[in-house]
Amino acid sequence: MTDQEGTSVEIVEIYVPRRLDYLSRLYGWLKEEIDKPPFGALLRGFSLYEVSGAYAGGSLYTEQTIVVRLIFDVEKHIDRERVSHEQRVNEIADSVVDITQNQEEEVWLIRIPAIKTKRQRRA
């Protein structure tokens, strides 16, 4: 979705099992990502939350999951920005697999278009 300035907003959510081994690497990675100088799609921020769930796979898994929500602004009309953003999302997926040291059967990354609105001031 786009706002009035022609910026597309995308939410990328990453679902990772909540394991002590992953937490410090995950926080370190988030700090690096937020500290990077802006290029391409701009990472505006992130949030973390935990969910409990059950998942069917080879067997039934019940676990705590950490959801990492990344918020990006992507310039709508600039193709190289879109390509850069696609590359960055792929790098994020690779980084998360590295954080888990490839020990998980599945790690999910979900992309969600979003709308950014601003409150209108009343006169």
N, C-alpha and C positions, 0 to 999 in steps of 0.2 A: 504494500500500500504506500501511497505517497502523501506527503504533507504539502502545504502551500509553497514551500521553497523548492519543490522538486526533489526532495530527498526521500528515498525509500527506507523504511524502517523494517528491520528483520530481527526476530528473536531466534536465537539458536539455543536449544536446550539439550544438555548432555546428561544422560542417566548413567550413573556409575554406582556399583554396589558400595555401600558404606563400610569400608574396611580401614582399620587403623593404618595399615601399610600405605594406603593411597592418600590419606589426608594431608600430610606435610608436602608431598609432591604436588598435590592438586593446588594447595594454597600458594606454593612457590610459583607454579606455572601461571596462576591467575595474576599474581603480582607482576611477573614478567610481561604478561599480555597487556595489563592496564598501564604499565610504565613505558611500553614501546612508543616511539615517536609515531605520530599519525601517518599512515599511508593507506591509499585505497579506502576501503570501507572503514569508518571510524568506530572503534569500540567505545561506546558511550558509558558502559558500566556493566556490572554483573550483580547477581544475587544468588544466594544458595538457600536451599531448603531441603528437608528430608521427608521422605514418604515411606510408608510401610506398604508392602504388597506381596502378592503371591503370583508366580509366573510359571506357566507350563512350558517345559522344554523336554529334554530327555527324561526328566522327572519333575516333580513339583518343587519349585524353589520359593521359600518365604524369606524375605530379607528386607533390611533397611536400604533405601536407595538415596544417594545424594543427587539432587538435581541442580545443575549449574546453569543459570540463565544468563546468556550473553546478549547484550543489546547493541545492535549495529545501526549506524546511519550510512546509507549507500547512495551516492549521487545517481539519480534516475537516468539522466540523459547522456552519461559518459560511459561508453562501452568498456574502456579499459578499467574503470572503477568496478564494474560488474565482474569482469574477468579476475581482477585482483581480489575481490571479495570471495569469488568461488574458490580461488587458490587458497585463500586464508581459511575458509571453512574446511577444506580438505586437510590443511596443515593442522587445524584444531583436532580433527578426527584422528589423525596420526599421533598427535601429542597425547591424546587421552588413552589411546592403545598403549603408548609407551609408559604412561603413568601407571597403568594396570599391569605393566610388564607382560602383556599378552596372556594373562591368566584367566580372563573371563570368556565364557562361551559367547556372550553378546554384550556389546556396549552400544547404547542407542544415542543417536544424535538427531534431533528433530528441528526442522526449520519452520518458523511461523511468521507470516507477514503480519505486520502490526501497523496501527495508526497512532501517530503522535498528535495530540490535540493540546491547545493552549487555552487557558481560561481567558475569557474576554473580560476586560475591565469595564465596569459600568461608570458612566460619567456622572 
